[in-house]
Amino acid sequence: MAMAVFPRALRHHLLLVLLLFSVRGVPLCRGAAPAPGGGKTSSILFNTLGRSRYTYDVFSSPVPAPLGSSSSSLSSVLSLSRELRVTDGRYVNYNGFFPADPSRLLSLFSATPPLHDDAARHQQQRVEAIVYVGERNGVSNIYLDAYPSPGTGAGRRVHLPLLRPDGNGGVSMKDRPSVVGDSIIYVSTHEDSGVPRLSWAAVYSTHLSTGETRRLSPPGVPDFSPAVSPSGEWTAVASWGERAWAKDNQDLNTDIYVFRTRDGSGRRKVVDHGGWPTWADESTLFFHRNCEDGWWSVFRAVLGEGPSEATVERVTPPGLHAFTPAAGKGFVAVATRRPSSDFRHIELLDLAHNTFVELTAPISPELHHYNPFVSPDSAKIGYHRCSGGGRLMFESLTSPLPDISLFRIDASFPSISPDGSRIAFSALPGVYVMNSDGSGRRQILPDFAFPTAWDPKRKGVLYTSLGPGFVSPTTEVDVVSITLPDEEEEDGAAEPTTSARPMIKKLTTDGSNNAFPSPSPDGKWLVFRSGRSGNKNLYIMDAVEGEQAGLRRLTNGPWIDTMCTWSPDGEWIAFSSNMDQPDVWGFSLYLIHPNGTGLRTLFRSGANGRANHPAFSPDSKRVVFSTDYAGVSSEPVSNANSALPYGEIYVVGIDGTGLQRLTHNAYEDGTVVWSPFYMEPRDVAEEQPPCEFDDCDWLEPVGSSFASAAGAPRCPVRRSSSRSSS
């Protein structure tokens, strides 16, 4: 195990850091208010598919020993009581690394607080340490936690951020850290690639004492999943090299490259089609590959001296998915999905006996476990899983826009009532309304409906469309208005209803995929999408009586126009369309005047790119939206399920200038709204069970809908394998 004796230097600097990171205030409620002075103007809310349920923590378990013997199963059972949570339980913590020398790592900082309350005893207290990625308010950093070795008594934990904040108020994603000497190797997305749909993910080295940072990836080349060799001389990565991203959202079809850790030199490709490399020794790598037979499998590559000289063999058999390997002494830890289980678990493949030993299934059989890593002495396995912490209805994120608060909301298609007091959203299925502080959540419609939009003049009136999404132009979907129950009649208000149920009024009559209603600022008209002509184009109809009182066509063509929204000043309608590329599933943003004039492109995410879910700023001068402009940021198989492993939130001026990225993560951000009310940047918890999220839904047994990438190389089986289960 990686252990150390703490250095004697005791100062106040890191103790202050420890205290700053030790408490996270979570208020019970949060109100929305009109924008006050001091430059605070508005708020942006968006949904991230499933993200609010990922309350990850990093855990470690001892390696069952001796592997390959009849006692290994018993040892696995005995490890049940020895699983240790090694991160704080309050944030999203994942993708850890065991440093080889915690003492040296801690000595790089000017001082450390004692782990033990008794300063005379702490000098002899053995400690362990972990380096990992942690998300705090939507911004990831790499952290060091040091803690007493089990069995040495209680004491304080040391918790330190290892990287300095991005400059100029910027945010970025960090991932896959490794410590080499005085430096840390990791992935970061802080540099704009400058090319549409070219990932910002690249590998960097930062000296922990000075903060000096060097990019190790070549300019314009994304790299993922770095792993450093035991000597520290070489780093292996998954990369496309000079190839472009092909919009793969399951297997990225990367290759394995290696280069010198000190400066990125000597770079060469050693394996075609592979990801998530891990070193067994200076010339042996393990990696995963999505095989042509449909199974994800782990392979071993013995490296030669030149390009393409690696000898590759498959080490896990068909019949199970095995991926994200971590090499130990005589074994490989892998995440598996077996046909007999709906959950991802960590298992150890004993290379000498060619048997699997379960590690996490006996401990937490109905939780997903991700991305194992091995201690330098091969005595411990680390991984992350859901810790069971509370879910957040609102997660306050660090906003790159200083006058605007930014929130992730655990709901799809949110919309803000005209007075800012309520939020409507879709739960797919179901339409709900809650107070703007997250309280008072109630279902007003059980059906599948999307999106939500409040009438700006008639109190308590919502618009949505009833019916399935992602369907043909002729599928029955209709726009409806919903008058909420118990609304008081006021000047200009809708007819009140005293019923306990809302009043629903159908506004479209032909049922041909009518969706995405958005009201004009005067409340007289609705723009919406319809497939009534055989193509999905935009129309405008009367907001109160529907199309029978007035209907006109706004766009016309053999393409898809969708996700339309009316600007607050009434001048523009923004929408997403593939009119520039009708034959491909690529979408750009467009603007058009409500009278049908002035059509122009607002934003295009390169050829075959996607830009969706536009929403105007309160002053109508900017548009916020979701796009694949930044590509992907990590290997999708290393994460929980996301329909698309890309989609970040951006803003742009209505003249097409001032493009700015707001979010950096490996998830799918979308369904965004820009509220004219400033919401205080605080988290709000919800009373929903945690850990209710799915593993990648495309990790299905072969023979179902699972299909590997076309043209992938065949995966020869080295030999059969059996599993030792407890």
GIQUIFEN-V807242 format. One record per residue. N is the residue number from 1. RES is the residue in three letters. PSI is psi as a letter, one per 40 degrees, with the letter a starting at -180 (NA if undefined). Layout:
[[N RES PSI] [N RES PSI]]
//
This chain:
[[1 MET i] [2 ALA h] [3 MET i] [4 ALA i] [5 VAL h] [6 PHE i] [7 PRO i] [8 ARG d] [9 ALA h] [10 LEU h] [11 ARG i] [12 HIS e] [13 HIS d] [14 LEU d] [15 LEU d] [16 LEU d] [17 VAL d] [18 LEU d] [19 LEU d] [20 LEU d] [21 PHE e] [22 SER e] [23 VAL h] [24 ARG h] [25 GLY h] [26 VAL h] [27 PRO i] [28 LEU d] [29 CYS i] [30 ARG h] [31 GLY i] [32 ALA i] [33 ALA i] [34 PRO i] [35 ALA h] [36 PRO a] [37 GLY a] [38 GLY e] [39 GLY e] [40 LYS h] [41 THR d] [42 SER a] [43 SER i] [44 ILE h] [45 LEU i] [46 PHE i] [47 ASN i] [48 THR h] [49 LEU h] [50 GLY e] [51 ARG d] [52 SER e] [53 ARG e] [54 TYR g] [55 THR g] [56 TYR i] [57 ASP i] [58 VAL h] [59 PHE i] [60 SER i] [61 SER i] [62 PRO i] [63 VAL h] [64 PRO h] [65 ALA i] [66 PRO h] [67 LEU i] [68 GLY e] [69 SER i] [70 SER e] [71 SER e] [72 SER d] [73 SER d] [74 LEU d] [75 SER d] [76 SER d] [77 VAL d] [78 LEU d] [79 SER e] [80 LEU d] [81 SER e] [82 ARG e] [83 GLU h] [84 LEU h] [85 ARG h] [86 VAL e] [87 THR i] [88 ASP e] [89 GLY e] [90 ARG e] [91 TYR a] [92 VAL h] [93 ASN h] [94 TYR i] [95 ASN g] [96 GLY i] [97 PHE h] [98 PHE h] [99 PRO i] [100 ALA d] [101 ASP g] [102 PRO d] [103 SER d] [104 ARG d] [105 LEU d] [106 LEU d] [107 SER e] [108 LEU e] [109 PHE i] [110 SER d] [111 ALA i] [112 THR i] [113 PRO i] [114 PRO i] [115 LEU d] [116 HIS i] [117 ASP d] [118 ASP h] [119 ALA d] [120 ALA d] [121 ARG d] [122 HIS d] [123 GLN d] [124 GLN e] [125 GLN h] [126 ARG i] [127 VAL i] [128 GLU i] [129 ALA i] [130 ILE i] [131 VAL h] [132 TYR i] [133 VAL h] [134 GLY h] [135 GLU h] [136 ARG h] [137 ASN f] [138 GLY e] [139 VAL h] [140 SER i] [141 ASN i] [142 ILE h] [143 TYR i] [144 LEU h] [145 ASP h] [146 ALA i] [147 TYR i] [148 PRO h] [149 SER h] [150 PRO h] [151 GLY e] [152 THR e] [153 GLY i] [154 ALA i] [155 GLY i] [156 ARG i] [157 ARG i] [158 VAL h] [159 HIS h] [160 LEU h] [161 PRO h] [162 LEU e] [163 LEU i] [164 ARG i] [165 PRO i] [166 ASP i] [167 GLY i] [168 ASN f] [169 GLY e] [170 GLY i] [171 VAL i] [172 SER i] [173 MET h] [174 LYS i] [175 ASP i] [176 ARG g] [177 PRO i] [178 SER i] [179 VAL h] [180 VAL h] [181 GLY b] [182 ASP e] [183 SER i] [184 ILE h] [185 ILE h] [186 TYR i] [187 VAL i] [188 SER i] [189 THR f] [190 HIS e] [191 GLU h] [192 ASP h] [193 SER d] [194 GLY e] [195 VAL h] [196 PRO h] [197 ARG e] [198 LEU h] [199 SER i] [200 TRP e] [201 ALA h] [202 ALA i] [203 VAL h] [204 TYR i] [205 SER h] [206 THR h] [207 HIS h] [208 LEU d] [209 SER d] [210 THR d] [211 GLY e] [212 GLU h] [213 THR h] [214 ARG h] [215 ARG h] [216 LEU d] [217 SER i] [218 PRO i] [219 PRO h] [220 GLY e] [221 VAL h] [222 PRO i] [223 ASP i] [224 PHE i] [225 SER f] [226 PRO i] [227 ALA h] [228 VAL h] [229 SER i] [230 PRO d] [231 SER e] [232 GLY e] [233 GLU d] [234 TRP i] [235 THR h] [236 ALA i] [237 VAL i] [238 ALA h] [239 SER i] [240 TRP e] [241 GLY b] [242 GLU e] [243 ARG i] [244 ALA i] [245 TRP h] [246 ALA f] [247 LYS f] [248 ASP h] [249 ASN e] [250 GLN c] [251 ASP h] [252 LEU e] [253 ASN f] [254 THR i] [255 ASP i] [256 ILE h] [257 TYR i] [258 VAL i] [259 PHE i] [260 ARG h] [261 THR d] [262 ARG d] [263 ASP e] [264 GLY e] [265 SER i] [266 GLY f] [267 ARG h] [268 ARG i] [269 LYS h] [270 VAL e] [271 VAL h] [272 ASP h] [273 HIS g] [274 GLY i] [275 GLY i] [276 TRP g] [277 PRO i] [278 THR h] [279 TRP h] [280 ALA d] [281 ASP a] [282 GLU e] [283 SER e] [284 THR h] [285 LEU i] [286 PHE i] [287 PHE i] [288 HIS i] [289 ARG i] [290 ASN h] [291 CYS i] [292 GLU d] [293 ASP e] [294 GLY e] [295 TRP h] [296 TRP h] [297 SER i] [298 VAL h] [299 PHE i] [300 ARG h] [301 ALA h] [302 VAL h] [303 LEU i] [304 GLY a] [305 GLU d] [306 GLY i] [307 PRO i] [308 SER f] [309 GLU e] [310 ALA i] [311 THR h] [312 VAL h] [313 GLU i] [314 ARG h] [315 VAL e] [316 THR i] [317 PRO i] [318 PRO i] [319 GLY e] [320 LEU i] [321 HIS h] [322 ALA h] [323 PHE i] [324 THR g] [325 PRO i] [326 ALA h] [327 ALA h] [328 GLY a] [329 LYS h] [330 GLY e] [331 PHE i] [332 VAL h] [333 ALA h] [334 VAL i] [335 ALA h] [336 THR i] [337 ARG h] [338 ARG i] [339 PRO d] [340 SER e] [341 SER i] [342 ASP e] [343 PHE i] [344 ARG h] [345 HIS i] [346 ILE h] [347 GLU i] [348 LEU h] [349 LEU h] [350 ASP h] [351 LEU d] [352 ALA d] [353 HIS e] [354 ASN f] [355 THR i] [356 PHE i] [357 VAL h] [358 GLU i] [359 LEU d] [360 THR d] [361 ALA d] [362 PRO d] [363 ILE d] [364 SER g] [365 PRO d] [366 GLU f] [367 LEU i] [368 HIS i] [369 HIS h] [370 TYR i] [371 ASN g] [372 PRO i] [373 PHE i] [374 VAL h] [375 SER i] [376 PRO d] [377 ASP e] [378 SER f] [379 ALA e] [380 LYS i] [381 ILE h] [382 GLY i] [383 TYR i] [384 HIS i] [385 ARG i] [386 CYS h] [387 SER e] [388 GLY e] [389 GLY i] [390 GLY i] [391 ARG i] [392 LEU h] [393 MET d] [394 PHE h] [395 GLU h] [396 SER h] [397 LEU i] [398 THR h] [399 SER h] [400 PRO e] [401 LEU h] [402 PRO d] [403 ASP e] [404 ILE h] [405 SER i] [406 LEU h] [407 PHE i] [408 ARG h] [409 ILE h] [410 ASP g] [411 ALA i] [412 SER i] [413 PHE f] [414 PRO i] [415 SER i] [416 ILE h] [417 SER i] [418 PRO d] [419 ASP e] [420 GLY e] [421 SER e] [422 ARG i] [423 ILE h] [424 ALA i] [425 PHE i] [426 SER h] [427 ALA e] [428 LEU g] [429 PRO i] [430 GLY i] [431 VAL h] [432 TYR i] [433 VAL h] [434 MET i] [435 ASN i] [436 SER e] [437 ASP e] [438 GLY e] [439 SER i] [440 GLY f] [441 ARG h] [442 ARG i] [443 GLN h] [444 ILE e] [445 LEU h] [446 PRO e] [447 ASP i] [448 PHE h] [449 ALA i] [450 PHE i] [451 PRO a] [452 THR i] [453 ALA h] [454 TRP i] [455 ASP h] [456 PRO e] [457 LYS d] [458 ARG h] [459 LYS h] [460 GLY e] [461 VAL h] [462 LEU i] [463 TYR i] [464 THR i] [465 SER h] [466 LEU h] [467 GLY i] [468 PRO i] [469 GLY i] [470 PHE f] [471 VAL i] [472 SER i] [473 PRO d] [474 THR e] [475 THR i] [476 GLU h] [477 VAL h] [478 ASP i] [479 VAL h] [480 VAL i] [481 SER i] [482 ILE h] [483 THR h] [484 LEU i] [485 PRO i] [486 ASP f] [487 GLU h] [488 GLU i] [489 GLU h] [490 GLU i] [491 ASP h] [492 GLY e] [493 ALA i] [494 ALA i] [495 GLU h] [496 PRO i] [497 THR h] [498 THR e] [499 SER i] [500 ALA e] [501 ARG i] [502 PRO i] [503 MET h] [504 ILE h] [505 LYS h] [506 LYS h] [507 LEU d] [508 THR i] [509 THR d] [510 ASP e] [511 GLY e] [512 SER g] [513 ASN f] [514 ASN h] [515 ALA i] [516 PHE f] [517 PRO i] [518 SER h] [519 PRO i] [520 SER i] [521 PRO d] [522 ASP e] [523 GLY e] [524 LYS d] [525 TRP i] [526 LEU h] [527 VAL i] [528 PHE i] [529 ARG i] [530 SER i] [531 GLY f] [532 ARG d] [533 SER e] [534 GLY e] [535 ASN i] [536 LYS h] [537 ASN i] [538 LEU i] [539 TYR i] [540 ILE h] [541 MET i] [542 ASP h] [543 ALA d] [544 VAL d] [545 GLU e] [546 GLY a] [547 GLU d] [548 GLN d] [549 ALA e] [550 GLY h] [551 LEU h] [552 ARG i] [553 ARG h] [554 LEU d] [555 THR i] [556 ASN h] [557 GLY i] [558 PRO f] [559 TRP a] [560 ILE h] [561 ASP h] [562 THR i] [563 MET f] [564 CYS i] [565 THR i] [566 TRP h] [567 SER i] [568 PRO d] [569 ASP e] [570 GLY e] [571 GLU d] [572 TRP i] [573 ILE h] [574 ALA i] [575 PHE i] [576 SER h] [577 SER i] [578 ASN f] [579 MET d] [580 ASP d] [581 GLN g] [582 PRO d] [583 ASP e] [584 VAL i] [585 TRP g] [586 GLY h] [587 PHE h] [588 SER i] [589 LEU i] [590 TYR i] [591 LEU i] [592 ILE i] [593 HIS i] [594 PRO d] [595 ASN e] [596 GLY e] [597 THR i] [598 GLY e] [599 LEU h] [600 ARG i] [601 THR h] [602 LEU d] [603 PHE h] [604 ARG h] [605 SER f] [606 GLY a] [607 ALA h] [608 ASN f] [609 GLY i] [610 ARG h] [611 ALA h] [612 ASN i] [613 HIS f] [614 PRO i] [615 ALA h] [616 PHE i] [617 SER i] [618 PRO d] [619 ASP e] [620 SER e] [621 LYS e] [622 ARG i] [623 VAL h] [624 VAL i] [625 PHE i] [626 SER i] [627 THR i] [628 ASP e] [629 TYR d] [630 ALA e] [631 GLY a] [632 VAL i] [633 SER e] [634 SER i] [635 GLU h] [636 PRO d] [637 VAL e] [638 SER e] [639 ASN i] [640 ALA i] [641 ASN h] [642 SER h] [643 ALA d] [644 LEU h] [645 PRO f] [646 TYR i] [647 GLY g] [648 GLU i] [649 ILE h] [650 TYR i] [651 VAL i] [652 VAL i] [653 GLY i] [654 ILE e] [655 ASP e] [656 GLY e] [657 THR i] [658 GLY f] [659 LEU h] [660 GLN h] [661 ARG h] [662 LEU d] [663 THR i] [664 HIS h] [665 ASN a] [666 ALA f] [667 TYR a] [668 GLU h] [669 ASP h] [670 GLY a] [671 THR g] [672 VAL i] [673 VAL i] [674 TRP h] [675 SER h] [676 PRO e] [677 PHE h] [678 TYR h] [679 MET h] [680 GLU h] [681 PRO g] [682 ARG i] [683 ASP i] [684 VAL h] [685 ALA i] [686 GLU i] [687 GLU g] [688 GLN i] [689 PRO h] [690 PRO i] [691 CYS e] [692 GLU g] [693 PHE i] [694 ASP i] [695 ASP i] [696 CYS h] [697 ASP e] [698 TRP e] [699 LEU g] [700 GLU i] [701 PRO i] [702 VAL h] [703 GLY e] [704 SER a] [705 SER e] [706 PHE h] [707 ALA h] [708 SER i] [709 ALA i] [710 ALA h] [711 GLY e] [712 ALA i] [713 PRO i] [714 ARG i] [715 CYS g] [716 PRO i] [717 VAL h] [718 ARG d] [719 ARG i] [720 SER i] [721 SER i] [722 SER i] [723 ARG h] [724 SER h] [725 SER i] [726 SER NA]]
//
